[in-house]
Amino acid sequence: MESLGLLMDGFSIALQWDNLLWAFVGVLLGTAVGILPGIGPALTVALLLPVTYSLNPVSAFIMFAGIYYGGMYGGSTTSILLNTPGESGSIITALEGNKMARSGRASAALATAAIGSFVAGTIGTIALTFAAPALADMALVFGPAEYFALIALGFTTISSVLGKTPSRGLLSLFLGLALGVIGIDLQTGQARFTLGLLPLLDGIHVVVVAVGLFAVGETLFLASQSKGAGEIINVKGWTWLSRDELSRSWKPWIRGSLLGFPIGGLPTGGAEIPTFLSYAIEKRLSSKPEEFGKGAIEGVAGPEAANNAAAAGVLVPLLTLGLPTSATAAIMLAAFQQFNLQPGPLIFINNPDLVWGLIASLYIGNLMLLILNLPLAPLWARLLKIPSPYLYGGILVFATLGTYSLNNSVFDVGLMYMIGVLGYCMRLVDVPVAPAVIGMILGPMAEQQFRRALAISQGDPAIFFTRPISATLLGLAFFALVSVPVYRYWQTRK
């Protein structure tokens, strides 16, 4: 009941006219960037980090959450009409959605995706409302050893899952750790890895790295790989779901929601795993399995629900433990640092307005997204006709202006472009960039907690293995590190 009372306080914040405006801006931008292939919510949030520096933190995070949810919604449109997923979580939607569109059922595919996203987003947000405070209360018993072990678990799982191979994920992670230690060591006062450059004494701003790796690196890569746009399927008019299509959709919506939220909240979660599982389950349970591969509506309804429920699940470890489990969550963690906030159990105590205003805004944003997506899908589809050079050029201009506005520093702009070229090279060799951002943000925190734990134990490293929670978390981290390559080797042999 306490959560309900706090949620009502959150609604009183989220329903303020300025926060409603930022929520609308967020869902509008999120839907737009979700539709544009390759321009996902992680890139957009990274691009807007410097722009929102002067905003009220509550308003900024309400907008970021709207972008995140909107990106999940919008990805279905390009998957269905262009057979090109705007987000990785929409890959499965393209399998059946595009087939439906080509057979003249584009409206039905877009409708079941929009309604499924609304249902799943609402169910996921309800679960977030009650799960997040409970997990935050549990996390209050964590000491330095437990926090270090938790971060180590996050490092190993995210690096193993996000990379094509664990070695590539770890390479990206170590790059982020190296960037994170640049600057003055707060405990000893010694400068580290600054190369004698005065601007580096304060370290590299996380926004510079996030914008460089995501916005600049992704834009350069997309521009270099750009090919002609695929065939866009026009949506002529709008027809509602038939009774048969509705009856075949509502169960996948529920199943996808129940599948997406818990998996999205795991350190190895994200949106890809639950969408693939949802598709497999719906294919097995469908009364018309012969339609799969030809345009089965269950193959759109279930994965889209799982995709959006996973988005709510990702926010649970981010808010309660400060642990990001997706690229967009990593950028949102950078946004917390931008406002000198540390997500974790204490944020529910120290910044309840921010947390509960954010959660309440998710309910409002879901309703806004449903209104925007159902009748306006044909209009959104026209975004796919924007010439790529204008789009990429605009992103680079905003990235440059935003980064310069942080400290009015040309050095920051040059550093951002150097990191952007590095991000481009990482994409060329298929090294994921998200672990680098996660390593840069969580690396200094891991170092600090490691030193504190050793100070408490008077230099005895056994503290990490004699405390039950930290020992269990380190055991899981080791398992995550070795299990993925062993499993992939076994699959190859099989």
N, C-alpha and C positions, 0 to 999 in steps of 0.2 A: 504493500500500500504506500510505503514511503516513496517508491519509484514513481507511482502515479502522481503523487503530490508534487514531486520535483519536475515531472513531465509537464504538469499544468503551469508551473512557473516558467518552464522552457517555452511553452506556447505563448505566454504573455510577452516573452522577448522576441520570439520568431515572428509574431503577428504585428510587431511594430512596422510602420509603413516603410521605413528605410531598409529594414531587414527583408521585408517582403519584396522590395525592389531588387535587392541583391540576390535573393533566391531566384527571382524570375530571370535576372541577367545570367545567373549561373546555369540554369536549366536550358536557357536559350542557346548560350554558347556551347554547352555540353552536347546538346543535340546536334548542333551544326558541325562541331569537330568530330563527333562520333560518326557522322555521315561521310565526311571526307576521308577517303582511304589513306591510312597511315598517320593521319593527324588525330591522335587519340587524346584522352583526358590527361594523361601524364605530361605530354608535351604542352598542352594548354595551361595546366596549372603551373608548370615550370615557367612558362612565358609570362604569366600574370603575377608571379611572386614579387618581382621588384615594383610592379605597378601598384600592388595593394599594400605596399610598405607603410603608407600613411593612413590606411583604413583602420577602423575599429576592429580588433581581432575577431569579435563575434560575427560582424558583417562579412569579414574576409573568409572565415571558415564556412559560413552559410553559403557563400558563393562557390567556394571550392567544392563543397559537398554537392551542390547543384550541378557543377561541371562533371563531377565523377558519375553521378547517377544519370545525367543527361547523355554522357558519352556511351553508357551501357545501352540506353534506349536507342540512340541514333545509329549505333553500329548495325542494328538489324536492317535499317533501310537500305544501306548500300549493299549489304549481303544479299538481300532479296532482289533488288532491282538491278544490281551490277555484277553480282556474284563475286564481289570483292569485299571481304570483311574490313570494316573500319577499325575494329578492335579484335584482339585475339580471342576474346570470349564469344565473338559472333561467327567464328569459323564454321561451327556445326550448323548454324542457322542457314548458311548459304547452301548447304547440301540439298535441303528440301524446299527452302524458301524460294530460291531462284527457279527451281523446277515448277513450283506453283505459279510463279509470276509468268513464266513462259507458256504456261497452259491457260493463261487468262484469269488467274486467281490471285493477282498481286494484291488486290484490296483485302482479301481474306487473310493472306499471309501477313500483311502489315498490321491488320487489326488484331489478329491473335498474338502477334509479337508485342504490340502496345499494351493490350489488356493483360497479357501474361506478365509483362514487366511491372505493371502497376500492382497486380496481385502479389507478385513475389517481393517487390520492393516494400509493400506494406507489411507483409508477414515478416520479412527480414528485419524491418525497423522495430516491429513489436518485440521480436526476439532480442534485438539489440538493447531495447529499453530495459529489459529485465536481466539479461545475461551480463551486460557490462558492469553494473554496480556490484553484482555478486562476485565476478572475477576480480574487480578492483579491491574488494574487501579481503579476498584471499591473498592478493599480492602484497597487502600491507605487512605481512609477516616476513617478506623478503629482506634479507640483509645484503651487504656487498657481495658475498660469495655467491648467493643465489642470483643476484642481478648479472654478475659476470657469466655465470653458467647459462642463464637465459639468453644473453646476447650471443654467447658462443653457439648455442643451439640455433638461434636465428641465422647466424653467419653460415653454418654448415648446411642447413636445410635450404635456405634461399639460394646459396651458391650451387648446390647440387641440382635443384629443380629448375632454376631459371636458365642455366647453361645447357647447351647441347651435350656437353660432357662436364663432369665435375671440375676437371682441371681448368676449363675456360671460365666457369663461374668463379673459381677460387682466384684465378688471375685477375679478374675484374675486382673482386673483393679486396685483394692485396693492393691494387692500385688505389682504391678508395681509402684504405688504411694509411697508405703513404701520404696521400693528400691531407688526411685528417691530422697528422702529427706536425705539419708545417706550422711554424710560428713559435711563440714563447711558451715554454712548459710552465703551466700555472703553479706547479709545486716547487720547482727549482729555480724558476726565473731565467733559465737558459734558453737562448734562441736555437731552434732546431730546423735544419734544412732550408734556411731562408736564402742561401746563396749570396748573402750580403745585401739583399734588396730590402730597403726599409718598408715598402708596402706589404711585404710578406711577414713582418713581425707580428701582426695581428692575425695571421693565418689567412687562408683562402676562404672567402665568404661562400657559404653553402649554396646561395642563390647563383653565384657565378658558375659553380660546378654543375648545378642542376640545369640551368639554362644552356650552358655549353654542351653538355652531354646529350640532353634530350632535344632541345629546340634546334640548336645549330647543327649538331651531329646528325639528327634525324632528317633535317631539311636537306643537308648536303647529300645524304645517302639517297633520299627519295628523288632528288633532282637528278642524281647520276644514274639511277635505275629507272627513271621515268619512261614509261611506254605509253602508247596511245590509249585513251580511255576505252573501256569495253562498251559493249552495247547496252544502253540504258533502256529499260522497259518502261514505257509510259503507263501511268495509272489514269485511266479514263473514268472520271467520276469517282464515286465512292459507294460501295455496297457494303452493307453490314454482314456479319457472320450469319450463315444459315443456321437453322436449328440443329441440323446434323453436325455442322462444323463446331458449333458451340458445345454440343454434348461430347464431342471428341476432344475438346480442348481443355475443359475445366479440370479434369483429373490430372493431366500433365502439368497444368499450372501449379496445382497443389504439390504434386510429387517433386517437381523441379524446385519449388521453394524450400521444401523440407530437406532436399538434398544439397542445395547450394549454400545455405546459411552455415551449417556446421563445417563443411569442407572449406568454405571461404575464410573461416576464422582460424584454421590450422596454419602453422608456420609453412607447411608445404602446400597450402591451399591455392588461392587464386580462383579465377573463373574458368580456366581451361578444363581442369579435371572434372568438376561437376557437370559441365555442359556435355562432355563426351559420355559420362556415365548416364546422364539423363537420356541422351539419344539412344544408347544401348538398351536402357530399361523400357523406353516407350516402344521401341521396335519389337521387343520381346512380348510386351503386354498388349500391343495393338490388336484390335479386332480385324484390321485390314493390313497385315504386315506386307502384303504384296505391293502396296502403294509406296513403301519406302524405297527411295531412289528415283521415284517418279513424281514426288510432290505430296508427301503425307503431312497433314497439318499437325499431327502430334510431334513430328520431327522439328517443327518450328516452336510450338507452344512450350514443350518441356525444356529444351535447352535455353530459350530466352528467359524463362522463369528462373532456371538455375543460375544463369548469368547475373541477373539482377539481385537475387537473394545472396549470392556470393559477395556482391559489392557491399551489402550491409554487414556480412560476416567479417570481411576484411577490416572493418572499423573497430571490431571488438578488441583484438590484440593491439591495434594501434592506440586506442584511447586508454586501455587499461594497463598495458605493459610497455607502451612505447615501442612496439615491435611491428614494423611494416612487413606485410606478406605479399605485396604487389608493387609494381613500378609506381603507380599513382599514389599508393600509401606512402612510399618512400619520399615522394615529392611533398606530400602533405606533412610528413615528419619534418622536412626541411622548412615548411611554412611555420610549424610550431617554433622551431629554433629562431626563425626570423623575428618572431614576436617575443622572444626570450621566455618561451613556455616549454615545459617538459611534460609530454604526455605520460601517464602512468597513474597509479592508484591515487596519488595525492592531488591530481588535477581535478578529481571529483570533489575534493574538499576545498581546495584553494581557488578553483575557477568553475564553480557550479553553473554560473550563468552561461559560460562558453559551452560547456559540455551539453547541458540540457537544452539550451537554445539551438545548438547544432542538431541534436537528435530530433527535437520538435520540428525543425525545418525540413527534415527528411520526409515527414508525413505530408507537409505542405508541398514540397517539391515534387513528390510522386503524383499528387493531384494535378499540379501544373503541367507535368510531363504528359499525363494522359490527355489533358485538354489540347496540348500542343501537337501531340503525335497522331491522334485519331483523325481529326478533320484536315490537318495540314500536311499529311504525308506527300501528296502530289507536289506541294510547294517546296517541301524540303528536298525532294528529288532534284530540283533544279540547281541546287548547290553543286551537284556533280558536274555541272557544265562550266564552272569557274576555271579559266585557264591556269594550269599549274604554275607557270612562271610568275604570274601575279601573286598567287597564293604563297609560294616559297619566298619571293622577294619581300612580301609584307611581313612574314614571320621573322626574317632576318632583321628588318628595320625595327620591329617592336623589341626584339631581343637586344639589339644594340642600345636603343634608347632606354629601355628598362634597366639594363645593367649599368649604364652610365649614371642613371639617376640615383643609384644606391649610395655612392660616395662622391659623385661628380669626378670620377677617376677614369682617365684614358687607359691607365694600366689595367684596371678591371676588365675593360672592353677587350684589350689585346689578349689578356689571359683567358677570357671567355672563348675567344675564337681559337686560341691554341688548344683549349680543352675540347672545343667543338670539332676540330680536325682530328683529335685523338678519338673522340666518339665516332666519327665517320670511319676511321680506320678499324675501330673495334667491330663495327657492324660489317665491314668488308670481310673480316675473318671470322664472323659469327661469334664474337665474344659479347655476352649480354652487358648492358650498361647499368641496369638497376642495382646489381651487387656493389658497384663502385660507389654509387650515391649512399647506399645503406652503410657501406664500410666507412665512408667519410664521416657520416653523422654519428654512427654508433661506436666507431673505433675509439675516439677520445673518452666516451662514456665507459667503454669496457676497460680501458687503461686505468681510469680513475677508480672504478669499483675494484679492479684487481689490486691496486696499490692499497686501497682501504682495507680490503680483506687481509692482505699480508701484514698491514700495520696492526690490525686487531689480533692476529695470531702470532705476532712478534716474528714474522718472517717464515713461519712454518706453512708450506704449501698444502699440507694435509688437510687444512681447513676446507678445501674445495671438495674433498672426498669423504670427510667424516660427517658433514652435515647432510641429512637425508635428501633434502630438496635439491641442493646443488649437485650432489653425486648423481641423482637420478637424471637431472637435466644434462649433465656432462656425458652420462652414459647414452642418452638419446642422441646427443650431438655426434658422438662417435659412431653410433649405429647409422645415423643419417649420412655420415661421411662415407662409410664403407658399403652401405646397402645399395645405393643407387648404381655405382659401377659394377658391383657383383650382379645385380639384377639385369643390367644392360648386357653384361657379358653372357649371362645365362640365356637371355633372349636371343642373342646372336648365335650362340651354339645351337639353340633349339631350332 
